[in-house]
Amino acid sequence: MLSSRLDHWLTRRATQNHPGGSSTTRMLSTSAGLLRVLDTTTPGPSVVLVPDGPNTIEHYSTLIARLSPHRRVICFDMPGFGFSRPAANYGHSLDQGARAVLDVLDHLGIERTTLAFSCANGFYAMQAAQLAPSRIASLFLAQTPSLAAMHAWTDHVIPRPLHIPVLGQTIARAFRRKMVASWYRYALPESTDPKPFQQTAMHALSAGGCFCLAGVVQGLSREPITALAELSVPCTMLWGTRDRSHRHTAPESLLACAPRAEIIRVDDCGHFPDIEQPERYVELLLAHLRKYA
């Protein structure tokens, strides 16, 4: 699609002098594009984290530091976010996102793991579990309702022009800084200072980072609400109750595709329980891992 090629061209042009690799990360070539990955290489069982854009791997530094003594931690930016560049044919569909996850596992030689994803990325985690149930031991999600509820959320929260192919990509690119700044103010609790989150995201954008919000909105909007089959792997979902963007979303809607999921409400968090309260998040994640992984 033209919109996918446009995102590919825009992100490639932005990152051509800033490949995103560092002493702690590397770039992996996958079917979904060139993905930036951090791997602690800690011996033993693993857990995979994916930032919810506009968050990047750098937003997860405290969480990774607290989790890495207990598990091998893999953290990577999904295509079109952070420094991960989407392929020209990457349209953010469920299958493409799930295969991006499985490609990373293949590259790193991980046979079985737990996926700890949030918001829209949770749908790619669920699809990966459908495609390769023997490789996904469990899911630990945050702010991921049902696909039907997510469609309603994007219709209510995401400006209409971003839903339109090509136009949405153009607007998202032109106004990415303004959107990032306003999103943190809206998604975090009113009592939380958004500046540290904003500054890290803005630093990534200044260095050529990606924020293909229109692409993921359009990709998931094309998926029918019945696209996800009933989940068979164990699932826990954290729900930040002070997320103003999801004030009209029912977290229990996840039970439509994960009927046995455990839903834990976190009353002092907004949209990002993983980076707002990393200590508590790690505690709950480790309890989940002891039970299911």
N, C-alpha and C positions, 0 to 999 in steps of 0.2 A: 504494500500500500504506500501511497505517496507520503502519508503522515509518518509512517515508520522510517522511510528513507530520509525525510526531513530531520527527524530527531537524530538519526545516525549521523547525518552530515553536520548538524549543529554541534553535537557533543564531540565528534571527532575533531572539528575545527577548534573547539574550545580547549580540548585537552592535549592537542598535538605537542605542545611544549611543556606539558605537565602530566607525565604518564601516570602519576599516582603511586608508583612504587616507592618504598622507603626501606629503612633497615628492618622494619617489622612487617611489611606487607609485600605482596608480589602480585603480578598480573597473570591471570589464567585465561587462555583462549578457549572459549566454549561455543556451543551452537547458538547461544544467546548473545554473544559478543565478548569483549575483553573485560573480565571481571577482576576487581581489586579484592584481594583476600588476605586476611590475617590468620595465622595458624600458630598457636602457642606451642604445638608439638609436644605437649605434656603427655607422658606415657599413660595409657589406660583409656577408659571409655570417653567418648566425646559428646559435645553438645554444639549445635550450630546456631548462631545468632545472625539476624539480618536487621540492620537499622531501618526504621520507618522514616522515609524521607520527609522533610529535608535533613533529618539526622544522618550522620555519617559514622564511619568506624571510630573516629575521634570522640564522638559523644559517648562511646561505650567504654572508654579507657578505665574508669573506676569499676564498672561492672566486671570487665574482663580481669582486672587485677584481683578482684575478690573471688572470682569463680575459678581462675586458672590453677590455684593450688589443689583443687578438687577434681577437675576435669580438663581434658584437652578441649580448648575452646577454638572454634573456627568462627570468624565473623567476616561477612562479605557484603558489599553493596550490590543490590539488585541492579540489573541493566537499566541505565538511564538515571541512576542516582549515585551521589558521591562521585567517585572516579571510575565507575564501571560504565563502559561505552556500549550501547546496544548495537546489535547487528542490524544491517539494513532491512532485514525482514522480521525484526522482532516487534511484535504488536502487543505485548503484555497480555497475551491470552493465558488461560489457566494452564494449558499444556506446555506452552513455551516457558512460563515461569517455573513450573514444576521441573521441567527438563534442565533448566539452568541450575536448579538446586542439585539435581542428580549428577549433572556434569561436574560440579564442584566436588561432590563426594567421590566420583570416579577419579578425578585428578589427584586427590589427596589420599586415595586408597582406603577410604572409610567404608566398611561393609555395612555397619548398622549404627544409627545415632538417634538422638532426639533433636527435633527442630523447635527452637524457641523464637517464634516470629510474632509480629504484631500488625494490627490493622489490616490493610489490603494484602500485605504479604502473607497473612495467615491463610488466605485462600490458596496461594501457591503451595504452602506447606501441606494443606489438606489434599490437594491434588497430587503432590509427590507421594503422600502416603497411599493414595489410591493406585497410582501407577506402580509403586514398588513397596508394597506393605512389608516385605521381609527386611527391608533396609531401614525403615522408620520405626524405631521402638516406641515412640510416643511423641505427642505434640504438647508444647507449652505456649499458649497463645496469650495475646493481650489486645483488648479492644477490637476483636474480630467477631462480629455478629453473623447472622446468616447472609447468604448472597442477596436474598431479597431485601433484607434490611440495609445492606450496604448500597444497593441500588437507590433505595429511598433516601439514604444519607447523602449520596453524591448529588441527587436531584435537589436536595434541600440546601446543601452546604457549598457545593462547587459551582462557581459562576457558569451560567449557561454557555457562553462562548467557548469555554474550555472543553465542552463536550463535542465540539464540531471539529472534525479532522482538518488538519493543516492550519486553519484559523487558530485552533486551540494551541497547537505547537508554537505558532508564531507569537501569540500573546503570552504564553507561559515563559518563553525565552525572554521577551522584552521586559516583562514585569516580575521576573523571578525574585529579585531582591525585596520588592514590596510585598509579594505574596509570602515569602519566608518570614519576614518580620511580623506581618499581621497574623500568620498562622500560629506562631508560638503564643502571642497574646491571647488568642482565642482558645487554643487547645489546653493551655496550662491553667491551673486554678488561679483565681484572681489574686490570691495571696503570694503566689510564686513569682519571683523576679525572672522575666524572660530573657534578660540580657546575656547571661552566660550561654544559653542555648543558641540565641541569635548570633552571637559573635563567632562561635565555632562553625555554624552553618555558613555565615557570610565569608569567613576565611576560606572555606572550601570553594565557594562560588568564585571568589577572587582569584583562586589558583586554578580555575578551569573546571571546577566540579559541575555535576549535572543535577538538574531537578526537572525531570520529564513528567510533571504532574498530569498534563493533558493526555499523554500516552497511556498511563495506567488507568486513568478515568475512562477513556474511550475503550481500552482493551477489555476491562471487566464489565463495562456496560453492554458490550456485545454478547456476553455470556448469558444464556437463559438461567432463570433462577433455579432450575432443576439440574444445572450442569454438574453439581457436586453430588456424588453418590453418598450413601450413608457411611460414615466413618467407622472403621473397624478397630483402629489403634486407640490406645488410651489417650485422653485429652483433658488438659486443665486449661482454663482461661481466666486470667486476671482482668478485672473491669474497674478502671478508675472512675469513681462515681462523680468526680468533680470536673469531668471532661465536658465543657459547655457545648462542644460541637456535637456530642452524642446525647444531648439531654432528652431527645425524643426517640432514642434507640433502645430497644429492649435487649439486654444481653442474653436473656433466655432464648432469643430467636436462634442462637447457635445450635440449640438442641434439635432443630429441624434436620440438620445434617450430621450432628454428633450427639445422638440421644443420651449417651452415657457420660457426657462431658461434665466435669466438675467446674462450677463457676464460683470464683472467689472475688468478692467485692472489696476494693481497696478504697476506703473512704477519704483518704487524704491525698489522693492522686488524681491527675487529669488524664490526658491522652497517652502519656508515656510512663507507665509504672516502672519500666525497666531502667530508665535513666533519671527519673525524678526521685525514686527511692531504691537505688541499686542494692543497698544492704538488705533491705526487706525482700526485694525481688530475688536475690541470690538465695536467701534463706528458704523462700517458697519453692524456688526451682530445684534446689537440692533435695527438699522433701519429696517433690514430685519424682526426681530421678531415683531416689532410694526406693520408691514404691513401684516404679514402672520400667526403669532402664537398667 
